[in-house]
Amino acid sequence: MRKENEDGEVVTHVSRTEARSGASTHVTRYVLGISLALVVIAFAILLATGFFNTAQTGADNSHMANAVEANGS
């Protein structure tokens, strides 16, 4: 860190490393990539095991009955 006088004012200059408070290790890139891969794998497993398949509910049957009544059958 160094201070200089510019146009009658004291200006502080900070190096890139001092401004970042340390070195850049690129760990965030790996954490985001690995997390994304794990989420994709988890959803693939849930999809393969039929987790997202649902049985018909009473609401489904009532909608079908309304459709039949609307057609006049």
C-alpha positions as CSV (number, residue, x, y, z in Angstrom):
1,M,0.0,0.0,0.0
2,R,1.4,3.4,-0.9
3,K,0.1,6.9,-0.5
4,E,0.7,9.7,-3.0
5,N,-0.3,13.3,-3.3
6,E,-2.3,14.0,-6.4
7,D,-3.8,17.4,-7.1
8,G,-3.4,18.4,-3.4
9,E,-5.1,15.2,-2.1
10,V,-3.7,12.1,-0.5
11,V,-4.5,9.1,-2.6
12,T,-4.0,5.5,-1.4
13,H,-3.0,2.9,-4.0
14,V,-3.5,-0.8,-3.1
15,S,-2.1,-3.7,-5.0
16,R,-4.3,-6.4,-6.6
17,T,-3.4,-9.0,-3.9
18,E,-4.0,-6.5,-1.1
19,A,-7.4,-5.6,-2.5
20,R,-8.4,-9.2,-2.8
21,S,-7.1,-10.0,0.6
22,G,-5.2,-13.0,-0.7
23,A,-4.4,-15.1,-3.7
24,S,-6.9,-16.5,-6.1
25,T,-7.1,-20.3,-5.9
26,H,-10.0,-21.0,-8.3
27,V,-11.6,-23.3,-5.8
28,T,-15.0,-21.8,-6.5
29,R,-14.9,-23.1,-10.0
30,Y,-14.4,-26.6,-8.9
31,V,-17.1,-26.4,-6.1
32,L,-19.7,-25.1,-8.6
33,G,-18.8,-27.8,-11.2
34,I,-18.9,-30.7,-8.8
35,S,-22.1,-29.5,-7.1
36,L,-23.8,-29.2,-10.5
37,A,-22.7,-32.7,-11.5
38,L,-24.0,-34.1,-8.2
39,V,-27.4,-32.4,-8.7
40,V,-27.7,-33.8,-12.2
41,I,-26.8,-37.3,-11.0
42,A,-29.3,-37.1,-8.1
43,F,-32.2,-36.0,-10.5
44,A,-31.2,-38.8,-12.9
45,I,-31.5,-41.3,-10.1
46,L,-34.8,-40.0,-9.0
47,L,-36.1,-40.0,-12.6
48,A,-34.9,-43.6,-13.2
49,T,-36.5,-44.9,-10.0
50,G,-39.9,-43.4,-10.8
51,F,-39.9,-40.9,-8.0
52,F,-41.7,-38.3,-10.2
53,N,-44.4,-40.7,-11.3
54,T,-47.7,-40.1,-9.5
55,A,-50.8,-42.1,-9.4
56,Q,-54.1,-40.7,-10.5
57,T,-55.9,-38.7,-7.8
58,G,-59.5,-37.8,-7.2
59,A,-58.9,-34.5,-8.9
60,D,-57.8,-36.3,-12.0
61,N,-61.0,-38.3,-12.1
62,S,-63.2,-35.3,-11.5
63,H,-61.6,-33.5,-14.4
64,M,-62.2,-36.6,-16.6
65,A,-65.8,-36.7,-15.5
66,N,-66.2,-33.0,-16.4
67,A,-64.7,-33.6,-19.8
68,V,-67.2,-36.4,-20.4
69,E,-70.1,-34.2,-19.3
70,A,-68.9,-31.3,-21.5
71,N,-68.9,-33.6,-24.6
72,G,-72.5,-34.7,-23.9
73,S,-71.7,-38.4,-23.5
